[in-house]
Amino acid sequence: MMNATEPVSSTRPYLIRALYEWCSDNGFTPYIAVRADDSVQVPREYVQGGEIVLNISFDATSGLKLGNEYIEFKARFAGIQREIFIPVDRVMAIYARENGQGMAFPPPPSADEANLPSAADQTRQAGPATPPPGSAERTPPRPVQLVSSENPKPPASDDEEGNAPPPPPGGGQRPTLKRIK
């Protein structure tokens, strides 16, 4: 039985593996969107806006390992084989190229946030206290939801008025990846 104080492993690597398998079983091409910071080993010339999208299908990779901490594989870029190494927490989404179905994840913490103690740690160490300066403008990461442009029913909103966002434009077009905040 697990002790309540033991850390629980992230669900992200398990969900990535499950969606990879779903894509492969259904003949879809699994793509991952990755936050390309210094911890990620990818061809920098293909990074745009600090992000890169990679095809991780069986046909596009060699030696693919979808581990709990890292995703590793070899892939060809402009005919040159490159080693790719991605910490799992840098994967922002996995989806099928053909229909856009998949899952997006909360963005990884920035280097500044990763070095800050959590609110629970601060409370344990110092007891109840005022929040640290600058923490009011920082909001905790929230899950993101993928919506299809073919889905006529918009997702429920969690704002105070209960207003749902308008349905995505262009019904019948190819689904797109959209972050709901």
C-alpha positions, 0 to 999 in steps of 0.5 A, a space after each residue: 500500500 502506498 504511503 500518502 507522503 510518497 510522491 506519485 508518478 506523473 500520468 503524462 508518460 502513460 498517457 503519451 504511450 496510450 495515445 501513441 498506441 491508439 494512433 498506431 492501431 488506427 493507422 494514424 501518424 502520432 505527432 508530439 509538440 515539444 517545448 524546446 528548451 535547453 533540456 531538450 536535444 532536437 535539431 535547433 534549426 527546426 525549432 520555431 517559437 521555442 517549440 518543435 513538432 515531431 513525427 514519432 511514428 514507427 516509420 519516421 523513427 528508429 529505436 523509439 523509447 517512450 520512457 517514464 522520464 524521457 522520450 528517445 529516438 533517432 530520426 532523419 532531418 534533411 537526410 541526416 540521422 539525428 539523436 532526439 532526447 526529450 524529457 517527458 515533462 517537455 511534451 506539450 501535446 500528442 495527437 494524430 496528424 490526420 484528424 488532430 485528435 489527441 491530448 494537450 498537457 499543461 505547459 512545463 514549468 519555467 526554470 524560475 518556477 522549477 527552482 521555487 519551493 511549492 506552496 505546500 513546502 513553504 507552509 510546512 517549513 514556515 507555517 501559514 505565511 503571506 505569499 512570496 512577492 510576485 506570486 499573485 500574478 503567477 497562476 498554477 498550470 491548468 489542464 488544457 482540452 482539445 476541441 474538434 472543429 467538427 464538434 458542434 457542442 462547445 466544451 463547458 466553461 468554468 467561468 463565474 457566469 457559466 458562459 460557454 465559449 462560442 463553437 469553433 468556426 468552420 464546421 466540417 473542416 480539419 480539427 485543430 489543436 486549441 488550448 482552453 484556458 
